[in-house]
Amino acid sequence: MRIRTQFAIGLLLCAPAAASRAQDSSLVSTQAGTAIELRSDSGHVQKTFFTRHDLVRVGVAAAVTGGVMVYDKKIARWTRQPHVQGSQSLHHTVDQLTRLNETPLTIAAVVTYGLGRLTKSQTTADVGLHWTEALLLTDVISQAIRGPLGRARPRVSQDDPFKFQFGTGFTKFENRAFPSLHSAVGFATASAIVGEIRMRNPDATWYAAPVLYGLAMVPGLTRMYLNQHWASDVVSGAFIGQLIGSRVVHYAHTHRRTKLDRALLATTVMPDGHGGTMVMVSTQSLFGDR
């Protein structure tokens, strides 16, 4: 995904509908020309990054992944058929699309954050920061799973999707199939941006989400086409990315900012007198991004 595309998405998020916030967050204008964002730390907000409801999602994802794994061999054989592979030009095009991986997406996220800071756009910087955090966390978690499992890629284990050589994923590229990192970062990107849109402009979610999640499917599907991943690798990666992206954004908008967040987003914090905190940012940053 090109950097200018990400900047355009950032601008979309800067629409005047930015007044929508998470349940425990609200904005108040003051005569001094500042906006106060209230982030309550009292009992209604989950204390942890992951919640017990996420255990249900993990269980469902594990069951679906296991079900898909049963058909991995059949799906892989189908993707290798000549009529699916098509012409050499098609193969070349797909090979180019698969370059949409964690590196260019992370660069795009960091650039989005940087543009937000340079243009004093609090919204763009906020989106870029949370997008970057989601990608980094997704990468770490995916690698932590891939290394120990050591699942062989279909190109080196044509007819055996259950070939696991435990521990070899740390040293061998051929044994880093599960989960698909391409799929994970694609869905982490979509989930984080959709979450930011939902916070600021809920009415835009119904058309933005299908487009973003549709694009998120592309990297994983290209890896299946190129015989680099089993279908269950792609499904598991999609779940991980979606979960991490959504949790990063939700947590960021329902909890008090950390010292690192305040430094990166140029905000200041003071007590609100009611057991919570007030995050001070400029009115121009929040409402002047047109």
C-alpha positions as CSV (number, residue, x, y, z in Angstrom):
1,M,0.0,0.0,0.0
2,R,1.5,3.3,-1.0
3,I,2.3,5.9,1.5
4,R,0.2,8.5,-0.2
5,T,-2.8,6.2,0.1
6,Q,-2.2,6.0,3.9
7,F,-2.0,9.8,4.1
8,A,-5.4,10.0,2.3
9,I,-6.8,7.6,4.8
10,G,-5.4,9.8,7.5
11,L,-7.1,12.8,6.0
12,L,-10.4,10.9,5.9
13,L,-10.2,10.3,9.6
14,C,-9.8,14.1,10.2
15,A,-13.4,14.8,9.2
16,P,-15.5,17.0,11.5
17,A,-17.3,13.9,12.9
18,A,-14.3,13.4,15.2
19,A,-16.5,14.1,18.2
20,S,-17.4,10.4,18.7
21,R,-15.4,8.7,21.5
22,A,-15.2,5.6,23.5
23,Q,-17.6,5.0,26.4
24,D,-15.3,6.5,29.1
25,S,-13.9,9.4,27.1
26,S,-15.4,12.8,26.2
27,L,-14.3,16.2,24.8
28,V,-15.0,19.6,26.3
29,S,-14.1,22.9,24.7
30,T,-12.8,25.8,26.8
31,Q,-12.5,29.5,26.2
32,A,-8.7,29.3,26.4
33,G,-8.8,27.6,23.0
34,T,-8.0,24.1,24.2
35,A,-9.9,20.8,24.2
36,I,-10.0,18.6,27.2
37,E,-10.3,14.9,26.7
38,L,-11.6,13.1,29.8
39,R,-10.3,9.6,30.3
40,S,-11.8,8.1,33.4
41,D,-9.9,5.3,35.3
42,S,-12.8,4.3,37.4
43,G,-14.5,1.0,37.5
44,H,-16.2,0.7,34.1
45,V,-13.0,0.4,32.1
46,Q,-11.3,-3.0,31.7
47,K,-8.0,-2.9,33.6
48,T,-6.1,-5.3,31.3
49,F,-5.2,-5.2,27.6
50,F,-6.9,-8.5,26.9
51,T,-10.3,-9.4,28.5
52,R,-12.0,-12.6,29.3
53,H,-14.3,-12.1,26.3
54,D,-11.2,-12.5,24.2
55,L,-10.8,-16.0,25.4
56,V,-14.1,-16.8,23.7
57,R,-12.8,-15.3,20.5
58,V,-9.6,-17.3,20.7
59,G,-11.6,-20.5,21.2
60,V,-13.8,-19.8,18.2
61,A,-10.7,-18.9,16.1
62,A,-8.9,-22.0,17.2
63,A,-11.9,-24.1,16.3
64,V,-12.3,-22.5,12.8
65,T,-8.6,-22.8,12.2
66,G,-8.6,-26.4,13.1
67,G,-11.6,-27.0,10.8
68,V,-9.8,-25.3,7.9
69,M,-6.7,-27.3,8.6
70,V,-8.5,-30.5,7.7
71,Y,-9.0,-29.1,4.2
72,D,-5.5,-27.5,3.8
73,K,-4.3,-30.2,1.5
74,K,-7.3,-30.0,-0.8
75,I,-7.2,-26.2,-0.9
76,A,-3.4,-26.2,-1.7
77,R,-3.9,-28.7,-4.5
78,W,-6.6,-26.5,-6.0
79,T,-4.5,-23.4,-5.9
80,R,-1.7,-25.2,-7.7
81,Q,-3.9,-26.2,-10.7
82,P,-3.0,-24.6,-14.0
83,H,-6.3,-22.9,-14.5
84,V,-5.9,-21.2,-11.1
85,Q,-2.2,-20.3,-11.6
86,G,-3.0,-18.8,-15.0
87,S,-0.4,-17.0,-17.1
88,Q,3.1,-15.9,-16.2
89,S,1.9,-12.3,-16.2
90,L,-0.7,-13.2,-13.6
91,H,1.9,-14.9,-11.5
92,H,4.1,-11.9,-11.7
93,T,1.3,-9.6,-10.7
94,V,0.5,-11.7,-7.6
95,D,4.2,-11.9,-6.7
96,Q,4.3,-8.1,-6.7
97,L,1.2,-7.9,-4.5
98,T,2.7,-10.2,-2.0
99,R,5.3,-7.6,-1.3
100,L,2.7,-5.8,0.7
101,N,4.0,-7.1,4.0
102,E,5.0,-5.9,7.4
103,T,7.9,-3.7,6.2
104,P,6.0,-1.3,3.9
105,L,3.0,-1.3,6.1
106,T,5.1,-0.4,9.2
107,I,6.9,2.3,7.2
108,A,3.5,3.7,6.1
109,A,2.2,3.7,9.7
110,V,5.3,5.5,10.9
111,V,5.1,8.1,8.1
112,T,1.4,8.7,8.9
113,Y,2.4,9.4,12.5
114,G,5.3,11.7,11.3
115,L,3.0,13.6,9.0
116,G,0.6,14.1,11.8
117,R,3.3,15.6,14.0
118,L,4.7,17.8,11.2
119,T,1.2,19.1,10.3
120,K,0.1,19.4,13.9
121,S,-2.8,17.0,13.2
122,Q,-3.5,15.3,16.4
123,T,-5.9,12.8,14.7
124,T,-3.4,11.8,12.0
125,A,-0.6,11.4,14.6
126,D,-2.9,9.4,16.9
127,V,-4.0,7.0,14.1
128,G,-0.4,6.6,12.9
129,L,0.9,5.8,16.4
130,H,-1.8,3.2,17.2
131,W,-1.4,1.6,13.7
132,T,2.3,1.3,14.3
133,E,1.8,-0.2,17.8
134,A,-0.7,-2.7,16.4
135,L,1.8,-3.8,13.7
136,L,4.7,-4.2,16.0
137,L,2.7,-6.2,18.6
138,T,1.2,-8.4,15.8
139,D,4.7,-9.1,14.5
140,V,6.1,-10.0,17.9
141,I,3.2,-12.3,18.7
142,S,3.2,-14.0,15.3
143,Q,6.9,-14.6,15.4
144,A,6.6,-16.0,19.0
145,I,4.2,-18.6,17.6
146,R,6.0,-19.3,14.3
147,G,9.3,-20.0,15.9
148,P,8.4,-22.8,18.3
149,L,5.8,-24.5,16.0
150,G,8.0,-24.8,13.0
151,R,5.2,-25.7,10.6
152,A,6.6,-26.5,7.1
153,R,5.4,-24.4,4.2
154,P,3.4,-26.1,1.5
155,R,6.1,-25.6,-1.1
156,V,8.5,-27.9,0.9
157,S,5.8,-30.2,2.3
158,Q,3.5,-30.6,-0.7
159,D,1.1,-33.2,0.7
160,D,1.6,-33.0,4.4
161,P,0.0,-29.9,6.1
162,F,0.7,-31.5,9.5
163,K,4.5,-31.4,9.3
164,F,5.6,-29.5,12.4
165,Q,9.3,-29.5,13.3
166,F,9.2,-27.8,16.6
167,G,11.8,-25.0,17.2
168,T,13.0,-24.9,13.6
169,G,10.9,-21.8,12.9
170,F,13.6,-19.7,14.6
171,T,16.2,-20.7,12.1
172,K,14.5,-21.9,8.9
173,F,12.3,-19.7,6.7
174,E,10.7,-22.9,5.3
175,N,9.3,-23.7,8.8
176,R,7.6,-20.4,9.5
177,A,4.2,-21.1,7.9
178,F,1.9,-20.8,10.9
179,P,0.5,-18.2,11.3
180,S,0.8,-16.1,8.1
181,L,2.5,-12.9,9.0
182,H,1.3,-11.3,5.7
183,S,-2.3,-12.0,6.7
184,A,-1.7,-10.9,10.3
185,V,-0.3,-7.5,9.5
186,G,-2.9,-6.9,6.8
187,F,-5.7,-7.5,9.2
188,A,-4.0,-5.6,12.0
189,T,-3.8,-2.6,9.7
190,A,-7.5,-2.9,8.7
191,S,-8.6,-3.5,12.3
192,A,-6.7,-0.5,13.7
193,I,-7.9,1.9,11.0
194,V,-11.5,0.7,11.2
195,G,-11.3,1.1,15.0
196,E,-10.1,4.7,14.6
197,I,-12.8,5.5,12.1
198,R,-15.4,4.0,14.5
199,M,-14.2,6.2,17.3
200,R,-14.4,9.4,15.2
201,N,-16.9,8.9,12.5
202,P,-19.1,5.8,13.2
203,D,-21.3,6.5,10.2
204,A,-18.3,5.9,7.9
205,T,-17.7,2.4,9.3
206,W,-20.3,0.7,7.2
207,Y,-18.5,1.5,4.0
208,A,-14.9,1.8,5.2
209,A,-14.8,-1.5,7.0
210,P,-15.7,-3.8,4.0
211,V,-13.1,-2.0,1.8
212,L,-10.3,-2.2,4.4
213,Y,-11.0,-5.8,5.4
214,G,-11.3,-6.7,1.7
215,L,-7.8,-5.2,1.0
216,A,-6.5,-7.0,4.2
217,M,-7.3,-10.4,2.6
218,V,-5.1,-9.7,-0.4
219,P,-1.6,-10.4,1.2
220,G,-2.8,-13.8,2.7
221,L,-4.4,-15.0,-0.5
222,T,-1.3,-14.1,-2.6
223,R,0.8,-16.3,-0.2
224,M,-1.6,-19.2,-0.8
225,Y,-1.4,-18.7,-4.5
226,L,2.4,-18.7,-4.4
227,N,2.4,-21.9,-2.3
228,Q,3.9,-20.2,0.7
229,H,1.1,-20.7,3.2
230,W,-1.7,-23.2,3.9
231,A,-5.2,-21.8,4.2
232,S,-5.2,-22.3,8.0
233,D,-2.1,-20.2,8.2
234,V,-3.9,-17.3,6.6
235,V,-7.0,-17.8,8.8
236,S,-5.0,-17.8,12.0
237,G,-3.0,-14.8,10.9
238,A,-6.2,-12.9,10.1
239,F,-7.6,-13.6,13.6
240,I,-4.4,-12.5,15.3
241,G,-4.1,-9.3,13.3
242,Q,-7.8,-8.4,13.8
243,L,-7.7,-9.1,17.6
244,I,-4.5,-7.1,18.2
245,G,-5.5,-4.1,16.0
246,S,-8.9,-3.8,17.7
247,R,-7.5,-4.2,21.2
248,V,-4.7,-1.6,20.7
249,V,-7.2,1.0,19.5
250,H,-9.8,0.2,22.1
251,Y,-7.3,0.2,25.0
252,A,-5.7,3.5,23.8
253,H,-9.1,5.3,23.7
254,T,-10.4,3.9,27.0
255,H,-7.4,4.3,29.3
256,R,-5.2,7.0,30.6
257,R,-2.3,7.7,28.2
258,T,1.1,6.3,29.2
259,K,4.1,8.6,29.5
260,L,5.3,7.4,26.2
261,D,2.0,8.2,24.5
262,R,1.9,11.6,26.0
263,A,5.5,12.3,24.7
264,L,4.8,11.0,21.2
265,L,1.4,12.8,20.9
266,A,2.5,16.0,22.6
267,T,-0.2,16.0,25.3
268,T,-0.3,17.0,28.9
269,V,-2.2,15.4,31.8
270,M,-3.8,16.8,34.9
271,P,-6.3,15.6,37.5
272,D,-10.0,16.2,36.7
273,G,-11.1,16.4,40.3
274,H,-13.4,13.4,40.0
275,G,-11.0,10.5,40.2
276,G,-10.0,10.6,36.5
277,T,-7.6,12.5,34.3
278,M,-7.7,15.3,31.7
279,V,-5.6,15.0,28.6
280,M,-5.0,18.5,27.2
281,V,-4.5,19.0,23.4
282,S,-5.0,21.9,21.1
283,T,-8.4,22.6,19.6
284,Q,-6.8,23.1,16.2
285,S,-5.3,19.6,16.4
286,L,-8.7,18.0,17.1
287,F,-11.1,20.1,15.0
288,G,-9.0,22.0,12.6
289,D,-7.9,19.0,10.4
290,R,-9.9,19.8,7.3
